[in-house]
Amino acid sequence: MTQRKISGIGIFYFLIIRDETFKERHLARIREAAPGAEIVIVKSPADWTEAVARQCASSDIFLGVMLDAWIAKLPNLKWAQLASAGADWVLKSPEVIKRDVLLTNASGVHAIPISEHILSMMFAFARNLPGHMRNQMDGKWERLGEIKEMEGTTLGLVGVGKIGEKTAEKAKALNMKVLGMRRNPERTSPYVDKMYGPNGLHEMLAQSDWVAVTAAGTAETEGLIGEPEFAVMKKSAVLINIARGSLIREAALVTALQEKRIAGAGLDVFEKEPLPETSPLWQMPNVLITPHVAGGTPYYVDRLMDIFVENLKRYQAGEPLINMVDKKLGY
């Protein structure tokens, strides 16, 4: 295998990587894994001075989020490690597509917090917590009906990557039946009772008491859940989306909720973010909304460093990197 030497690493702050989260211990791990590499930290667009531009010109590795905004300024770039699991927004950049740059993501970082977020929404609907919380705010003592047990119910996972797999594992611990749909159904999982391909989506939805959308946002999955899908779902089913808002046709979802074709929805992502104040979803009693926070965890950067440092070692050794993004597939 061809050994590679790292000249420089550009670390770009944005949302996830910032002074409050990126600590000296993280920097020390990078320095240990890539001794001799010049490390340049860019904290904001305002920090992009001529001097910084000259330093970053030799950087062959990028770590951060806003790759599409910076890639044209990195002429020597060979590999970009995204700080996010999703790559869909990055691949909208023609510059990213045409450049011969390795692209890796942070897939796996979110598996624990997002699977817990999915289950928290499921528990909330099962125990009617949204209704009880509204009554609490109104000082109203009322025993609401329709309490459910999750044990013995069926969870359908639309997409079984690392997040879906971890969600399935937790669901099986609750003695739930788990169905999954993935692009390649031949890739099974010990936590999924039956795996479907895309053609089996409707069959899976028709059996599911809970539907969790955990697939990657790609051209292939855009609008995956719409009116035909809501038509085959159980009226008692609850839909949960923590993936991308583009996977669900929001107007069809609003109609399905208003007409009680499904029982409820737990939504962390939306077609347009922030969710407009005029959206009817805000006022629906059968909807639970969180503002794209499902992946939040105090261990985010620690887990990101596990991936990045492992890839730094592999890159220098000429070995295949983990979490490689297929630019054609979009994930």
N, C-alpha and C positions, 0 to 999 in steps of 0.2 A: 504493500500500500504506500502511496505517495505521502510523505510527511509534509505538513504545511506549517509555515511560520506566520504568526500573527503580528502585523505591523502596528495596528491601532484599533481601539474599540471606542466607538461613539455611543454614549449613553444619553438618551433623550428623555427628559422629564415630560410627563403628561398624565394627569389623573392618578394612575396607579403608582407610578414611580415619582416620588417627590421627597422633599426633605423629611417629612414626617414618617415616611415608610422605608426609604432607602438609607440604610445605616452603614456605619463604618465596617461592621462585620460582613455585610454583603459585598462591599468593595474589596475587603481583604480576601474573600473567597475568589473573586474574579482575578485579583492580582496573583494569587497562589496558583490558579489554574492556567494563567497566561502570563508567566513572568517575562518581563522585557517589553510587553506591549504598552504602547502609549494610550492612556485612558483619558478621554475628553468628555466632560459632563456638560451638557447643554440644558439649562434649566428653563429656558423660555426662548421664544423667537427673538426677544430683545437682546439675548445673550449672544446672538449670532453676529459677532464682530468679524472684521477682516482677519484678526489674529486667530480666532476660533475656527473660521473657515479654512485657514491654511493648515491648522492642526488636524481638522477633520478630513481634509482632502486625502490624507494617507490612511484613514481608517478603512479597514477591510471588513469590519464587523459592526453591526448596528444592534442596539438593544433599546427597545422602547415601544411606543404605540403609534405615533404619527409618521409612519414610514412614507406614506404618499406625499407628505409635505416636505420631506427632507431628502428623498432618494436622489433627486437631481443634483443635490449639493455634495454628494458622496461619490465621486468618480471612480474610486478604487474599491467600491463595495463588492464583496463576494458573498456575504451571508448576512441575513437579517433575522434576528430572534425577536419575534413579536412578544409583547407583554400581555397580549390578549389571546384568548382561545379562538375567537372568530377571526377569520381573515377576509370575509366578504367585503368589508369596507375598504380594505387595502387593495384588493384586486380590482376595484373600480378604477384604479389609476393606470392609464396606458403605459406610463413610465415603468411601473412595477412589472407589468406583463412582458414588455419588450426586453427588459434588462435580464441578462443571464445571472440572476442572483438567487442563491439558495434561500428558501423561506421556511422558517419553522415557527410554530405557535406554542402557546402555553396550555395546550390541552391537558387536562388532568388537574390543573390548579383549582378549578371550580367544582370538582366532582363532589366533595364533601359538603361545602356550603349550599350548593344549588340543590342537591338531593334532599338536604334537610329543609330547604325552603319549600320544595315541592310537597314534602310530607307535612310540613306545618300548615300549608294551605288545605291539604286533604283533611287533616285533623280538624281544622277550623270549620270546614263545611260539614264534616261528619257530626260534630257536636253543636252545630249552629251558633258558633261563637260570634260571627258578624252580627246576627240578630240580637244576641244577648248584650253585645257591646253597645249597640245603638240604644237598647233599653236602659243600659247603665247610664249613658249620657243623659237620658231623659228622666232618670230616677224612677223607672218603671219596673215593677216586679211582675214578671209574666213568664210562665213556663212554656217555652216554645216547643212545638212538636217536631216530628221528622228527625229525631235523633237516630244516627246510624252507627253501626260498628264497621270498622274497616276489615277486620279479620273475615276471611271468606269471600271478600269482594274481588273484582278483577280490575287490574291496572293495565291499560294499554299504553305502550311507550312508542311514540312516533319518533324514531331515531334511537339507536342503541349504541352510542359512543361511550366515552368514559363517564359522562354524566348519567346517561340512561342506564348504564351497567351498575353504577353505584346506587341509583334509585331502585333498580330491580333487586339488588342485594338487600336493601333495607326493607323493601316491601315483602320479600320472602320471609324475613325475620318476623313480620307481622302475620304470617300465614295467609298471605294474599296470593291469588293466582296472577301470574305476570305474563302478558303477551307483548311481543316486540315486533317492530317493523324496521328493517334497515335495507339499504341499497343491495347488500349481498346477504341474503338470508342463510347462505351456507355457513356463515360465521356465527356459530351458536354461542350461547352463554349458559353457564350452570345455574343462573338465576332466572332465566326466561323459560317458561313452560312450552311456549311455541313461538317460533320466529317466522315472520312473514316477509315477503318481498313487497315492493311498491304496489304490485297488482293485488295484494291481499289486504290493503289498507281498509277497505269498507268492511270486509269480513271481521277484521280485528276490532274496528270501531263499534260494530253492532253488538259485540260481546262485552264491551268495557263499561264498568261503572265509573272509572276514572280514566281520563285521557291526558297524558302528560306529553307536551310537545318539547322534545329535546334534540331535534335534528339541527344540523348546521344550516345557516342561511346561504343558499346558493340559487342560481337561476333555475335549477331543477326542482327546488323545494318551494319556490315563491308561489304563494296562493295555494299551497297544498291542502289546506283545510278551508272549505267554502260551503256553499249551500248544499251540494250533493252529499258532502260528508256529514253535515249536521242532520240531514234527512235520515241517515241510517243509524245515528246514535240513539241510545236510550234516552227517554225523556227524563230519567232520573240521573243521567250522567253529568259529571262535572269536568270541564275542560280546564287544563292548567297550561299556560305558556310561559316558559322561561328562556326560550330560544331566541327568536327574532320575530318582531311584529309582522314582517313580510310573509311569514309562513301561513298566517291566518287572514282571510278576507274579513276585515273588521266590520264592514257593513252587514255581511251575512251573519256574523257572530251577534251583532246587536239585534238583528231580526230574530234569530234563533232564541235569544234570551227573552226578548219582549213577548214572543209567541209561545214561550215555555216549551220549545222543542228540546231544550236541554235544561238541566236544573240550575246550573250556575257556571261561573268562570273565575278562576284565579289568574290574574294577569300581571306579569312583571315587565313585559315588553309590548310595544305598540307600533302600528304603521308609522305614526309620527310621534316623535318624542321631543320635548315633554308632551304628554297627552293634552290636547287642547281643552280649555275650560268648557267649551261648548259640547264636548263629547257626551252623549247620553250614558256612557258607561259609568261616569262618576256618580250618578244618582240611582243606579240600579241596586236594589237590595240583595240581589243574587250574584253580585260581582264583588270580588276582593281585589283591590289594586295596590301594588307596590311599585315604586318609581325606579325600575331597572336596578335593583339592589340585591338580587338573588345570589350573585357571586361574591358578595361582600364577606371578607374574613380577615382577621388580624394576621393570618399566616400566608397571605397572598404572595408577598415578595420573597419570603423564605422558600416557598414551593417553586416560585419562578426561578430562584437562584439554583435550586436543585436541577432543574431542566437545563438552564443556561450553562452552568459549570460542567455538567456531564457532556453537553454538546461542545463546549470549548475543548475538552479533552479529546473527544472524538474527531473534531475538526482538525486538530493538530496532528492526530495519528492517521488521518486520511480515512477514517471509518465513517459509515453511514450515520447521519444525524437522526436523533429521535424527534418525533412530532413534525416530520416533513409535511409541508403543504403542497398538494397537487394543484397547480395554478389552473388547470383545466376543470377539475372537479369543484374547486373553490374551498376545499378544506383539507 
